[in-house]
Amino acid sequence: MSRNPDAPLPPNSTIGILGGGQLGRMSALAAAELGYRCHVYAPDADSPGMQVAAARSVAGYEDEATLAAFAAAVDVVTFEFENVPSRTLEILAPLVPCRPGMKALSVCQDRLQEKAFLAAAGVPVAPWAPVASEEDLQAALARIGLPAVLKTTRFGYDGRGQAVLRAPEEAAAAFARLHPKPLILEAFVPFTQEISAVAARGPDGATAVYDAVENRHHHHILDLSFAPARVPAAVADSARRHAAQVAAELELVGVLAVEFFLLPDGTLLGNEIAPRPHNSGHWTQDACQSSQFHQHIRAVAGLPLGTAERHSDAVMRNLVGPEGMAKLLAAQANPTVSVHLYGKAEARAGRKMGHLNRVLPRGTVEQARDEDLLSGL
């Protein structure tokens, strides 16, 4: 007798994870705590997720024979990064349930689709225009003005694949340098803060949204997240509502994060969607009963969602490159700090090696000075 696809997965079922990075690693660890095995599929045999998986498939993402064998060995499939080729899900979807599925993957892989989707979902966005040629770029600059940001529509992250244009003569060189085409031109946003909100949504449509957090970057890579965000309650509530709405419109099953720019007048502009656990949600591992990784596994497995309530305040700091790892010993000696390492052997510049969570009593983040909050981080 075949299993009812809408029924929760029983303990000892196997969850397939496409991608072997740190998000897959932490999802697999959460799955083990919930009684599930994980089978990680990725090209790199020593990736962080592979190190903690019950089973592994080492192959390219369009290897049809290995994907078919992978599908036969698992009960459901999810992914830990959104740049999985669409062909991968086309092969897997007829064979095994894939969550969140093709719609979320398609929208979030392409910045043009993403901007149009956010606007249609009622999330304000900065002015933008598609750019397929230098003529398109000149027309877009005439409409949007300078400064502006020219970006690839695919594969950009942590500041890669983009150029800030401040003068007209910078446009041609930036267009020539950025690949693949087409590109997108976005208005430069004079934001006061970046905030994000993480939402979980189950197959039954139930939704749980975590508190919005305040993010700071260093060299275009997330450095710090403060939970909760130090913004007016109305702003935080708006971010959370938008995240829930985006999850519903995407028909998401799993976890997503929505990043926002906060303008001086209190307006929120949607920036990006990540249809999987997100770096700015790592604080939930130590400040919530159900972390974003537990929620993702619960949703993918068809279990009821856990609570997204925050029992503590938290500050998360990424450990990036050699300078980040230099903080490790001091952090390990601090009783208020939890250390999460990703199992990566070489601390290269710009490489995320792990993160730290400092847990604090509720109300501390709003009241304390930054230097006090960052003690030990």
Secondary structure as GFF3:
##gff-version 3
##sequence-region A 1 377
A	DSSP	beta_strand	14	18	.	.	.	ID=ss1
A	DSSP	alpha_helix	22	33	.	.	.	ID=ss2
A	DSSP	beta_strand	37	42	.	.	.	ID=ss3
A	DSSP	three_ten_helix	50	52	.	.	.	ID=ss4
A	DSSP	beta_strand	55	58	.	.	.	ID=ss5
A	DSSP	alpha_helix	64	73	.	.	.	ID=ss6
A	DSSP	beta_strand	76	79	.	.	.	ID=ss7
A	DSSP	alpha_helix	86	92	.	.	.	ID=ss8
A	DSSP	alpha_helix	102	109	.	.	.	ID=ss9
A	DSSP	alpha_helix	111	120	.	.	.	ID=ss10
A	DSSP	beta_strand	128	131	.	.	.	ID=ss11
A	DSSP	alpha_helix	134	144	.	.	.	ID=ss12
A	DSSP	beta_strand	148	152	.	.	.	ID=ss13
A	DSSP	beta_strand	162	165	.	.	.	ID=ss14
A	DSSP	three_ten_helix	168	170	.	.	.	ID=ss15
A	DSSP	alpha_helix	171	177	.	.	.	ID=ss16
A	DSSP	beta_strand	183	187	.	.	.	ID=ss17
A	DSSP	beta_strand	193	201	.	.	.	ID=ss18
A	DSSP	beta_strand	207	209	.	.	.	ID=ss19
A	DSSP	beta_strand	213	218	.	.	.	ID=ss20
A	DSSP	beta_strand	221	227	.	.	.	ID=ss21
A	DSSP	alpha_helix	233	249	.	.	.	ID=ss22
A	DSSP	beta_strand	254	262	.	.	.	ID=ss23
A	DSSP	beta_strand	268	274	.	.	.	ID=ss24
A	DSSP	three_ten_helix	279	281	.	.	.	ID=ss25
A	DSSP	alpha_helix	284	287	.	.	.	ID=ss26
A	DSSP	alpha_helix	292	301	.	.	.	ID=ss27
A	DSSP	beta_strand	313	320	.	.	.	ID=ss28
A	DSSP	alpha_helix	321	325	.	.	.	ID=ss29
A	DSSP	alpha_helix	328	332	.	.	.	ID=ss30
A	DSSP	beta_strand	337	341	.	.	.	ID=ss31
A	DSSP	beta_strand	352	360	.	.	.	ID=ss32
A	DSSP	alpha_helix	364	367	.	.	.	ID=ss33
A	DSSP	alpha_helix	370	373	.	.	.	ID=ss34
###
